[in-house]
Amino acid sequence: MLSLDQLLVSAIIGVVQGISEWLPISSKTQVLVASQYLLGLSFSQAYTFGLFMEVGTILAAVIYFRREIKSLVLVLTGKGSHDQKSLFKYVFIATLATFIIGVPIYFFADSLQFVSVGIPMLIIGIVLVADAFIIRHSKKMKSKSMIEKKFKDLNLKDYALIGVAQGLAALPGVSRSGITTSAMLLMKVEPDEAFRLSFLIGIFASLGAFGLTVIVSKGNISSALAGIGTYGILVAIAVATVISLFLIDFLIKIAGKSKIVYVTAGLGIIAIAGGILYLLTGI
């Protein structure tokens, strides 16, 4: 049984994962900071734990995008419409590019013993503020009757570039959703479409990251889980799943509205301020 303190720690980590995974901030970094502070983990253990915690958000994304997942399975069985086959090509090419770029970065990051949390926090803030400018710019372009792209307007090269961007998110402090969404916004993809496509391929990137973590970082996983326990990790995953389901739907719906600009910019300023604070305090 969990004590009240253990239950609270588990719930906090689940909330951190469930929120940060879908915002353009790095869930790995947020869980890294929370688990270092609450569980006393080393940098490498906390980094591994951050990847392991993606189980909850994977479950939420699979539930939310169940229709898209079903269409991908249909294509694998030799069926599926033209649109479904295009979606399959997007997922396959983007995931392959992510694997090629992300795996070497993962091994580099996993070997690190210490990196100032302030550095990834600053990276997060810069990405957030950049996202806000990009979204605002895309809306101005739209108001000037310039055409924004939908998924059907993207080609194989675009799929690969999105995958490369996602692969770079293996670096601590780099937001997966933030960098992939930013890449698509730079391609003039509509904001709500960019969020949807980013979240969808995130399922397969997260599955790959989780599998790789289990294979090569068993020691770090054991150390991390020892600090929170089996029941604790189940509570954290359950909380992350529930929060993620609500947040995915909310973000996709508001992505086409001006409010997302102010939310993203505000979070960016907070992240930059936090990064500077961490650097000044030597954390």
FENRA-V935118 format. One record per run of one state. SS is the DSSP state (hx for helix, st for strand, lp for the rest). FROM is the first residue (numbers start at 0). LEN is the number of residues. If there is no record, write none. Layout:
BEGIN
SS:FROM:LEN
SS:FROM:LEN
END
This chain:
BEGIN
lp:0:3
hx:3:17
lp:20:6
hx:26:13
lp:39:3
hx:42:10
lp:52:1
hx:53:11
lp:64:1
hx:65:11
lp:76:5
hx:81:29
lp:110:6
hx:116:27
lp:143:5
st:148:1
lp:149:1
hx:150:3
lp:153:2
hx:155:15
lp:170:5
hx:175:11
lp:186:2
st:188:1
lp:189:1
hx:190:26
lp:216:1
hx:217:11
lp:228:1
hx:229:25
lp:254:4
hx:258:23
lp:281:2
END
